[in-house]
């Protein structure tokens, strides 16, 4: 996985964003931790399973639905199934070795 440090991506308030398997990280915050890299690797696996475009369509759709439900953009983001899987397992560095395909479905 390629990591690019930038002063523009992701937007302020976020540490990293994974776009098509390439991670952009806020330059001023220094190197990404092993946990954040693992979080982004989980997202890359999710993207591969849904052939990238499917991931983004599902992600944005679920975020909009959760935003309507929670009336809070950040809470909506934290409750997207993809994010719930990644946050819950980003400290388990063997997770991807044992994860079943479409494992995110357990978090929707």
N, C-alpha and C positions, 0 to 999 in steps of 0.2 A: 504494500500500500504506500502510495506516495503522499508525503506531507509537505505542503507549501505554507510558509509563514508569510502573512500579509498584514498590512495595516488597514485593509478595507473589508476583508472577509474573515470571519462572519461579522454580522452587524454587532455593534457594541452590546454587551450584556451576555454574549455567548462566547464560549471558549474555542469551539471548533464547529465546522460544518463539513459534511461528507457529500460531495457532488460527484456522482458516477464513479465512486471508489477512490477519488482523490480528496484528501482532507486538507481544508484550508483552516489555519489556526491564527489567532490574533498574535502578531509578532511581539507586541509589547508585553505579553504575558509569559514569554519564555517558552521553553520546550514543553511539549505535551507529556503528561505523566503516562506511565504504563497503563493505568486504569482508563484514562481517556482514549488512548490508542485502542485498547481492547473494546471499549464502547463503540468506537467507529468501525472496528473490524466486524462487530456484530451487525452493524448497519450495512456494511458491504455485503455480508452474506444474505441479509434480507433483500437487498437490491438484486443480487444475482438470482435469487429464487423467483422474483417477480419481473425479471428481465428489465430492470431499471425503471422504465417508464411506468409500469404497473405499480412499482413502489411509490413513485412520486404522486401518481394519481390517487392512490389509496391514502397516502400520508396527508395530503392536502385536504382530501374529502373528510377524513376522520378528524383532522384538526378543526375544520369548520364546524362539523357536528358537535364536537366537544366544546368549542368556543360558545356555541349557542346554549349548550347545556350548562356549562360552568360560568358563563358570562365573564370569563377571565382568560386572556390569551395564554398566559404562562401556565395556568392550571390545565388548559386545553392541551398545550404542548406536552406537559409531563404525563398526561393520561392517554396519549396516543399509544396504541398497542406496541408499535415498533420501539418507542422510547421506553415504555415500561419494561419490555424484555431487556433492552440494552442497559438501562440503569440497574435493574435487579441482578444482572449477571456480569457487570463490567469489572468486578473485583475477583471473578472466578476465571483465572487465566487458562483453564482447561475446558471452559464451557463450549467453545466451538468444536472441540474434538469429540464431544459427546452429544451435542445438540442434534436433534432430529430435524429433517427438512421441514420448513414452514413452522418452526417452533414459535414464531411470533403469534400464531393463531391462538395459542393458549393465553395470550395477554389481551386479546381484543375484548 
